[in-house]
Amino acid sequence: MSSAPAAAADPVTVRKNERFVIEGGHPIAGTIRASANKNAALPIVAACMLATEPVVLHDVPDIVDVMLLVELLATAGVTTERLGPNSWRIDASGGVDPTHLDAGLCERIRGSLLLAGPLVARYGEVWIPVPGGDTIGRRRVDTHVIALQSLGATFTWDEGYRFEARDGLVGGHMFLDEPSVTGTENAIMAASIAKGTTVIENAACEPHVQDLCRFLVVLGAKIDGIGSNVLTIHGQAKLGGGEYTIQPDHIEVGSFVGLAAVTGGELIIENAGDISQLRPMLVGFGKLGVDMELEGTTLRVPPEQRLHVRDDLGGHITKLEDGPWPNFPADLTSTAVAIATQATGTIMIFEKMFETRLVFTDKLVAMGARIVLCDPHRAVISGPARLSGIRMESPDIRAGMSLLTCALAADGRSVIQNVQQIDRGYERIDERLRSLGAQIERVTT
């Protein structure tokens, strides 16, 4: 009970040598329930380090990144217990050594950086080995440093990130140099038990940031402005325990929309979340001609869609660009590229957030997609293109989903290697797709 169970470790170790074999041309159709938000689960699990009493979490996605973070906490001395499918009990009341985190585990997930805020706030010091994560360009940590320094922490580079605040953190007024999601989350967690009041301007306000705030409120935090880019946090002496259910993943919802749209199936997505989470995706995919119907928290993708890029006024080539919330989510740009390959017309995808996220498009070109990569941030796609299956490798979570989407729409057989990248963000994706009619097998190499 005091360490991560074998069930959590299996997908981390075994799936490193697995691949997907896909036979394309079969519609993705049926009913599926969206998993909880990966990008909310990671900071919420990290925030359990602030709690002086046990925490019970529900709808925790059973994916590699989350299991690695739970395992990291367990190796640091936190009591972790799987209560059932997607439910965990995390007890950090016994304390941990914040300067001896497992470097090997930290290197495998960028989410380990989310421990900086809660640990320096609670223990006055923390050392975070260099974190891992997707290879999608430079991932700045400057905002994390600026935020914690604004609360009184000192920062030094010591083959990792070392923060100290021996006398405790003190609330202050900060303006973040960019609306970094994880930087904002570290600031929120640290400020929740800092002395006094903290104001964070230019804060990220993505749905997962909002979910973290709501979770902290359950533990006793006082946070004003949730959902806006100005947060006011009234520091508490300590936070208690509680029980919380993580919200649905709007990125997974968008990924399944793309799968159904390019394969022509009718898909019902339950637990899709409310309109406030989905509106940017609805508008963005609408530019590609994707029709969607939302009733309550259930989203329907009609069958046999004739995808057609909706030109700008005057017949000009339209542009789909991502940005900080509530703009189109960066994590859906790769899926947007996949949809665009099957839509009649031409569109420019402008990825502003990450430097090399679109580089994977060379694999889609090899399948037959008509894509011009203008530079690392911009790609022009003309469709529809007839795709043929090939052997390829997933470079990151979202590119992997784009490759999988195109493989399911392609003629013939595709093989996707390095599937642990996809497993990092999508729970049992092969099993769930098979239940929807996909011809996909996981093969150990």
C-alpha positions in Angstrom: 0.0 0.0 0.0 2.9 2.4 0.6 4.2 2.2 -2.9 3.0 2.3 -6.5 1.4 -1.1 -7.2 2.5 -3.4 -10.0 -0.6 -2.5 -12.0 0.7 1.0 -12.3 4.2 -0.1 -13.3 3.3 -2.5 -16.1 2.3 0.0 -18.8 5.5 2.0 -18.0 7.9 -0.8 -18.6 6.2 -3.2 -21.0 4.9 -0.8 -23.6 8.4 0.5 -24.5 8.7 -2.4 -26.9 5.3 -2.3 -28.5 3.9 -1.1 -31.8 0.5 -0.7 -33.4 -0.5 -2.6 -36.6 -3.5 -0.9 -38.3 -5.6 -1.9 -41.2 -7.2 1.3 -42.5 -10.5 1.9 -44.2 -12.9 1.0 -41.3 -15.2 3.7 -39.9 -14.8 4.6 -36.2 -18.4 4.4 -35.0 -20.3 3.7 -31.8 -20.4 5.2 -28.3 -17.4 6.0 -26.1 -16.9 7.8 -22.8 -14.2 10.5 -22.7 -11.4 10.0 -20.1 -10.5 12.6 -17.6 -8.1 15.4 -18.5 -4.4 14.3 -18.5 -3.3 17.9 -18.2 -5.5 18.3 -15.1 -4.6 15.0 -13.5 -0.9 15.8 -13.4 -1.0 19.1 -11.4 -3.8 17.7 -9.2 -1.7 14.7 -8.3 1.2 17.0 -7.6 -1.0 19.3 -5.5 -1.7 16.3 -3.2 1.7 17.1 -1.8 0.2 20.2 -0.1 -2.5 18.2 1.7 -1.9 17.4 5.4 -4.6 14.7 5.2 -5.4 11.9 2.7 -6.9 12.8 -0.7 -9.1 10.6 -2.8 -9.2 11.2 -6.6 -11.7 9.8 -9.1 -11.5 9.6 -12.9 -7.7 9.6 -12.8 -6.7 8.6 -16.4 -4.8 5.3 -16.4 -2.0 6.6 -18.7 1.8 6.4 -18.5 2.5 10.0 -17.5 0.1 9.9 -14.6 1.3 6.5 -13.4 4.9 7.7 -13.6 4.1 10.7 -11.4 2.3 8.5 -8.9 5.3 6.2 -8.8 7.6 9.2 -8.3 5.5 10.3 -5.3 5.6 6.7 -3.9 9.4 6.5 -4.2 9.6 9.9 -2.3 7.6 8.4 0.7 4.0 9.2 -0.2 1.4 6.5 0.5 -0.4 5.7 -2.7 -3.2 3.2 -3.1 -5.3 2.3 -6.1 -8.9 2.0 -4.8 -10.3 0.8 -8.1 -10.3 1.6 -11.8 -9.3 5.3 -12.2 -9.5 6.0 -8.4 -6.5 6.6 -6.1 -5.9 7.5 -2.5 -2.8 9.7 -2.0 -1.6 10.4 1.5 1.3 12.9 1.8 0.7 13.6 5.5 3.7 11.7 6.6 6.1 14.0 4.8 8.8 13.4 2.2 12.4 14.4 1.5 11.9 17.1 -1.2 15.6 17.1 -2.2 15.9 13.4 -3.2 13.4 12.8 -6.0 14.1 9.9 -8.3 16.1 11.3 -11.2 15.3 8.4 -13.5 11.5 8.9 -13.1 11.8 12.7 -13.4 13.6 12.3 -16.7 10.7 10.5 -18.2 7.9 13.1 -17.6 7.8 16.9 -17.8 5.1 16.7 -15.1 7.8 16.2 -12.4 8.4 20.0 -12.7 4.9 20.5 -11.1 6.3 19.3 -7.8 8.5 22.5 -7.5 5.7 24.8 -6.3 4.0 22.5 -3.7 7.2 21.1 -2.2 9.1 24.5 -1.8 5.9 25.9 -0.3 5.4 23.1 2.2 9.0 22.2 3.0 11.0 25.3 2.2 13.2 23.6 -0.3 13.0 21.3 -3.4 15.4 19.8 -6.0 13.8 18.8 -9.3 16.1 16.8 -11.6 15.9 17.8 -15.3 12.4 16.7 -16.4 11.6 14.9 -19.6 8.5 15.2 -21.9 7.6 15.5 -25.6 10.2 16.5 -28.1 8.3 19.5 -29.6 10.9 22.2 -29.3 12.2 24.3 -26.5 10.1 24.1 -23.3 10.8 27.2 -21.2 11.1 27.0 -17.4 11.7 30.7 -17.0 8.1 31.4 -16.0 8.3 28.8 -13.2 11.4 30.4 -11.8 10.0 34.0 -12.1 6.7 32.9 -10.3 8.4 31.2 -7.4 11.0 34.0 -7.0 8.1 36.4 -6.8 6.9 34.5 -3.8 10.3 34.8 -2.1 12.0 31.5 -3.2 15.7 31.6 -4.3 16.7 29.6 -7.4 20.0 27.9 -8.2 21.0 25.5 -11.0 22.4 22.3 -9.4 22.2 19.7 -12.2 18.5 20.4 -11.8 16.2 23.1 -10.4 16.8 23.9 -6.8 14.4 26.3 -5.0 14.7 27.4 -1.3 12.5 29.4 1.0 13.6 28.5 4.5 11.4 31.1 6.1 8.4 30.2 4.0 6.9 31.9 0.9 5.2 35.3 1.0 2.4 36.3 -1.2 3.0 39.1 -3.8 1.9 40.6 -7.1 3.3 39.0 -10.2 2.9 39.4 -13.9 3.9 36.3 -15.7 6.1 36.8 -18.8 3.9 34.4 -20.7 0.7 32.6 -19.8 2.5 29.3 -19.2 0.1 26.6 -18.1 2.5 24.7 -15.9 4.2 27.9 -14.7 0.8 29.2 -13.6 0.0 25.9 -11.9 3.2 26.0 -9.9 2.5 29.6 -8.9 -1.1 28.7 -7.8 0.0 25.7 -5.8 2.8 27.6 -4.0 0.6 30.7 -3.3 -2.1 28.6 -1.8 -0.1 28.1 1.4 2.1 31.2 1.2 1.7 33.9 3.8 -0.7 36.7 2.7 -2.3 37.3 -0.7 -1.0 36.7 -4.1 -2.2 38.2 -7.4 -1.2 36.5 -10.6 -1.7 38.5 -13.8 -1.4 37.1 -17.3 -2.2 33.7 -15.8 -3.1 30.7 -18.0 -6.8 29.9 -17.8 -7.1 26.6 -19.7 -9.8 24.2 -18.4 -7.1 22.1 -16.6 -5.8 25.2 -14.8 -9.4 25.8 -13.7 -9.8 22.2 -12.5 -6.6 22.5 -10.4 -8.0 25.6 -8.8 -11.3 23.9 -8.0 -9.5 20.9 -6.5 -7.4 23.2 -4.3 -10.6 24.9 -3.1 -11.9 21.5 -2.0 -8.8 21.2 0.1 -9.4 24.6 1.7 -7.6 27.1 -0.6 -9.1 30.5 -1.2 -8.9 31.5 -4.9 -10.8 34.2 -6.7 -11.0 34.7 -10.5 -11.0 31.1 -11.5 -11.4 30.9 -15.3 -9.9 34.4 -15.9 -6.3 35.5 -16.5 -6.1 37.3 -13.1 -6.1 35.1 -10.1 -6.2 36.2 -6.5 -5.0 33.6 -4.0 -5.4 34.1 -0.2 -2.8 31.9 1.4 -3.8 29.5 4.1 -1.7 28.1 6.9 -2.4 24.6 5.6 -4.6 22.5 3.3 -6.6 19.5 4.4 -7.7 16.4 2.6 -10.8 15.8 0.4 -12.4 13.9 -2.5 -12.4 15.1 -6.0 -13.4 13.9 -9.5 -11.2 15.2 -12.4 -13.0 16.8 -15.4 -13.2 15.3 -18.9 -10.4 15.8 -21.4 -11.4 18.2 -24.1 -8.3 17.2 -26.0 -9.2 13.6 -26.1 -12.7 14.6 -27.2 -11.3 16.5 -30.1 -9.0 13.6 -31.0 -12.0 11.2 -31.2 -13.9 13.8 -33.2 -11.0 13.8 -35.7 -11.0 9.9 -35.9 -14.7 9.8 -36.7 -14.6 12.6 -39.2 -11.8 11.2 -41.4 -13.2 7.6 -41.3 -16.8 8.5 -41.9 -18.4 6.9 -38.8 -21.1 8.1 -36.5 -19.6 8.6 -33.0 -21.3 9.4 -29.7 -18.9 10.8 -27.1 -20.3 10.7 -23.6 -18.8 12.7 -20.7 -17.5 15.2 -23.3 -17.7 18.2 -20.9 -19.6 21.4 -21.2 -19.7 23.9 -24.0 -17.2 26.2 -22.3 -14.5 23.6 -22.7 -15.4 22.5 -26.2 -16.2 25.8 -28.0 -12.7 26.5 -29.3 -12.5 23.0 -30.7 -16.0 23.3 -32.3 -15.0 26.6 -34.0 -11.6 25.4 -35.1 -12.7 22.1 -36.5 -15.7 23.9 -38.0 -13.2 25.6 -40.4 -12.4 22.2 -41.7 -16.1 21.4 -42.3 -16.5 19.0 -39.3 -20.1 18.9 -38.1 -20.7 18.2 -34.4 -23.8 18.2 -32.3 -23.7 18.9 -28.5 -26.5 18.0 -26.2 -25.7 18.5 -22.5 -22.3 16.7 -22.1 -22.8 14.3 -25.0 -21.2 15.1 -28.4 -22.3 13.5 -31.6 -20.3 13.3 -34.8 -22.6 12.6 -37.7 -21.6 9.9 -40.2 -20.3 10.2 -43.8 -19.3 13.8 -43.5 -18.1 15.6 -46.6 -15.3 17.6 -45.1 -14.7 20.9 -46.9 -12.4 23.7 -45.8 -14.5 26.9 -45.3 -12.6 29.7 -47.0 -12.3 33.2 -45.6 -14.5 35.9 -47.1 -13.4 36.7 -50.6 -12.3 33.1 -51.3 -9.0 33.6 -49.4 -7.2 30.6 -47.9 -8.3 30.2 -44.3 -5.9 29.9 -41.4 -6.3 27.8 -38.2 -4.0 29.0 -35.5 -3.6 28.0 -31.9 -2.8 30.1 -28.8 -3.4 30.4 -25.1 -6.9 29.7 -23.9 -9.5 30.4 -25.1 -7.9 30.1 -28.5 -7.7 26.9 -30.4 -5.8 24.4 -28.2 -2.2 23.7 -29.3 -2.6 20.0 -28.4 -5.2 19.7 -31.2 -3.2 21.2 -34.0 -1.8 17.7 -34.9 -5.3 16.3 -35.2 -6.4 19.3 -37.2 -3.6 18.5 -39.7 -4.9 14.9 -40.0 -8.4 16.2 -40.7 -7.2 18.7 -43.2 -5.6 15.9 -45.3 -9.1 14.6 -45.9 -11.0 17.9 -46.4 -11.6 19.4 -49.8 -9.7 22.7 -50.1 -6.6 24.4 -48.7 -5.8 25.6 -45.2 -2.8 26.9 -43.3 -2.2 25.4 -39.9 -0.2 27.9 -37.7 1.3 26.3 -34.7 2.4 29.2 -32.5 3.1 27.5 -29.2 5.8 24.9 -29.9 8.8 25.1 -32.2 8.9 21.7 -33.8 5.4 20.2 -33.3 4.6 20.2 -37.0 7.9 18.5 -38.1 6.1 15.1 -37.9 4.2 16.0 -41.1 6.9 14.4 -43.2 5.4 11.0 -42.2 2.0 12.1 -43.5 3.6 13.3 -46.7 5.1 9.8 -47.1 1.5 8.4 -46.8 0.4 10.6 -49.6 -0.7 13.8 -47.9 -0.3 17.1 -49.8 1.5 19.2 -47.2 4.0 22.0 -47.6 5.8 22.7 -44.3 6.7 26.3 -44.7 8.7 26.5 -41.5 8.6 24.8 -38.1 5.4 26.7 -37.2 3.3 26.7 -40.4 2.0 24.0 -42.7 -0.2 24.4 -45.8 -2.4 21.4 -46.4 -4.5 20.7 -49.6 -7.0 17.9 -49.7 -8.5 15.5 -49.9 -5.5 13.1 -50.4 -5.6 9.4 -50.8 -3.4 8.0 -48.0 -1.6 4.7 -48.1 -0.3 2.8 -45.0 3.4 2.9 -44.2 5.7 2.1 -41.3 6.4 5.1 -39.0 7.3 6.1 -35.5 5.5 8.4 -33.1 7.6 11.3 -31.9 5.2 12.6 -29.3 1.8 12.2 -27.8 -0.2 14.4 -30.2 1.7 13.7 -33.3 1.2 10.0 -32.5 -2.6 10.5 -32.4 -2.4 12.3 -35.8 -0.5 9.4 -37.3 -3.0 7.0 -35.8 -5.9 9.0 -37.3 -4.4 9.0 -40.8 -3.5 5.3 -40.5 -7.2 4.5 -39.8 -8.2 6.6 -42.8 -5.5 5.1 -45.1 -5.6 2.3 -47.6 -3.7 -0.8 -46.4 -1.6 -1.6 -43.4 0.3 0.9 -41.3 2.7 0.2 -38.5 3.3 2.8 -35.7 6.3 2.2 -33.5 7.2 4.0 -30.3 3.6 3.7 -29.1 4.5 4.4 -25.5 4.4 8.1 -26.6 0.7 7.7 -27.5 0.1 5.7 -24.2 1.4 8.7 -22.3 -1.7 10.6 -23.2 -4.4 8.2 -24.2 -5.8 5.5 -22.0 -6.0 2.0 -23.5 -6.4 3.6 -26.9 -6.1 0.4 -28.9 -8.7 -1.4 -26.9 -11.1 1.5 -27.0 -10.7 1.9 -30.8 -11.3 -1.8 -31.4 -14.6 -1.4 -29.5 -15.5 1.2 -32.2 -14.7 -0.9 -35.1 -11.0 -0.1 -35.7 -8.7 -2.8 -37.0 -5.8 -2.2 -34.7 -3.5 -4.6 -32.8 -0.8 -4.0 -30.2 2.2 -6.1 -31.0 5.2 -6.7 -28.8 8.5 -6.5 -30.7 
